[in-house]
Structures are given as C-alpha cells and as structure tokens.
Amino acid sequence: MPLRQLPQTFRRAGELFVGFENDAVTVTEGAITTFKSSPGTTRSFCVRCGSTLTCATVHFPIETHYCVGAFDRAEELKPGKHVFANEQLSWLHLKDN
C-alpha cells in the first residue's frame, strides 16, 4: 500500500500506528528524515511537511510501525491486535470479535 503524497494541511492520526515487517513497505516517492527520540527508538517524518510517518524500536526489531493516516487507503488496514489498550482514551471503545 503506497504512502500518500502529504499536503501541507495533513493531519496526523494521533498515535494510531500499524506494524509491518521492515522489508514489507517501500517508499516510492518523497523523502523521509529520522530522529532518535529516545534510546532504542527512531521516529521518521516527511521532510516536506513534518508529518509523523514511522516509529521503529529495539523492542520490535523486525518491524516498523507506520502512522495509519499516512496511507492512501488507510481504511483497508484492519487491526489484528491492540497494544497499550490499558492507556486508551476514555472515549475510545474497542470491540473485539
């Protein structure tokens, strides 16, 4: 699934991320810059508008987590599991089958 071309008015999707194995996603257009936000964690951003794109951590060495709002067809990314559900906002109600 391609990452969308990010306009200046792009609003990030908060902390809603989807994880893919490191070699499963290819950036085909645009440029990404990275920032080591804390020991063992690297975050990336669009160099054009600064939108949050990824988070990679030593805790998940074979996958990178992508901001859901960065994908053109984000609706197709259905969750397979919830992480940090104990930290969810009070208005978020997760329904599991």
N, C-alpha and C positions, 0 to 999 in steps of 0.2 A: 504494500500500500504506500503510495508516494506521500511525502510530506508536502503540505500546501505551500504555495508561494505566500509568504507572510506580509500582509499590508501593514502600514504604519498604525492602523487602528486595531490591530489584532489584540484580542483579549485572551490572556491565558486561562486555562481551565482550572485554575486553582492548583491543588495538589493531586489532581486526578491523572494517574500515570498508568501505562500499560507496558508490560515487560516482554522483550523479545530477546532471543539468543543473539549474541554480539554480531554474528555474520548474517542475520536474517533481514536486516534493513540496510538499504543503500541510499545515501543522499545523492540525488541525481542533478540537483540544481541548487544554487545558493552556497553560502559558506556558513560554517559553524565555528564559534570560538568557545574555548573551555576555561573553566575556573575551578581550582581546587578549593572547595568550600570548607572542607574540614579534613582531618587525617583519614585517608582511605576513601574519600568521596570526591568525585569530579562531576560538575554540572556543566551543561553546554547551553549556548544561547545563539540566536540568529544574529549574525554580525550587522545586518541591516537595521533591524528594529529592536533588538534586545530581548525578544520573547524567549521565555524558558522553553527548551527543547528536550533535554535529557538529564538523567541522573544515573551515574554509574558508581557502584560501591564495591568494596572488597568483600562485603557480606554476600553478594551475588556475583561471583567472578565471571560467570559465563553469560550473563545477560545485562542489558541496558534497559532502563526504564524511560519511556518517551511520554511527554505531555500529550494527552489524548487530543487536546484542541489543535495540535499541530498537523493532524492528519486530515486530508481532504474528505475521506469517507469515515469519519470517527464513529458514526452510528453503527458501522459494521464490527466494531471492536467490542465484543460482548465479554464481560468479566468471567473469568474462570475461578477466581478466588478473591477474597478480601484480605488485605493486610492492614494492620493498625486499626482494625474496626473498633477497638476499645477507645480510640481517640477521635471518633467521628463526631461531627457537629450534631447538636440535639435535634435539628430539623431533618437530618438525613435518616431515612428509614430503609435499611437494606432488606430485601426479600430474597431468601434463598429457597431453591426448589429441592 
